[in-house]
């Protein structure tokens, strides 16, 4: 006999969460899709002015194409070589998905999931027990007014991503002295120079970070400096010689172009960009209307710089406090789910295009019917691509459709 289909709670209405909602509709599962922002894809909207590396063929799932085509929504062709901005992705794909009647019925925006637990149980109770999977999840929710309440679900898909939790800029990944005091004044997003030029033009800006976000910001600021020559960038990089992925045959030309430009700026191509290699932020403080930042070199020497703006682009990692009362096995290195992280650490390539799904088994946690999907599932591993999240959704629903499935979780570890 098959049991009734469970009720799903999908946390986060970004690309993976909306894909999960579409899959729930296709498979006949009741669901509620919670989004903390007032609009869907709140994280994408935070970088809406930034262009993706990937063209449209990488940015719309087959499931989304089917659903939107059936609703008469016109999409860019699969072979369209243009790369959309985050704003275009939201406007042309993600918001139209959210407006589909079957999705809209389960969507609740402006509702933040604060934490998730098991009804009647604490974290340490019923370890590897079938009883744990038989009890519903208890979700603590909050709205913008601060009102809190609880709701229940049989299955939880955590698709909340990582963008809302930027990493600290201090040495060792912890906050530098003074960082907490200046937190509200430190920018941790790629700036939109077209909408806020006065905040950056003519300023001395400290940029901390060496990933694609930092490269994008430094390149944009260098371009701004061509028309606003008083603008200067101090680019603090932890490594002496960062290596950025570059392949002349890269199928993502935007990524290659950014890597080339980043290397040029790193090597001094712009008089407005001064890259300081092999340094960490030791401390920060106010210095009148400016900021004094101490940079510590690998040889122990400390250099002090005075800047008008601080831009910290050191990556982000998801909200892991969300499930602190659940039995989640996290990787000690990446903070992703242990099985998936182990599979990724053993893969041959770190490039996102070379990544493939690691299979449904890698998505299982000791906590039955709790799944971490999308960018958050990769933790500190930066090789995530949207299509991997779509495949994860397929794999979870394969598990949920399994007949007589009492719960989806790791097999109990037995000892003799």
Secondary structure by P-SEA (a helix, b strand, c coil): ccccbbbbbbccccaaaaaaaaaaaaabbbbbbbbccccccccccccccccccccccccccaaaaaaaaaaccccccccccccccaaaaaaccaaaaaacaaaaaaccccccccccccccccccccccccccccbbbbbbbbccccccbbbbbcbbbcccccccbbbbcccccccccccccccccccccccccccccccccccbbbbbcccaaaaaaaaaaaaaaaccccbbbbbbbcccccccccccccccaaaaaaaaaaaaaaaccccccccccccccccccccccbbbbbbbccccbbbbbbbcbbbbcccccccccccccccccccccccccaaaaaaaaacccccccccccccccccccccccccccccccccccccccaaaaaaaaaaaaaaaaccccccccccccccc
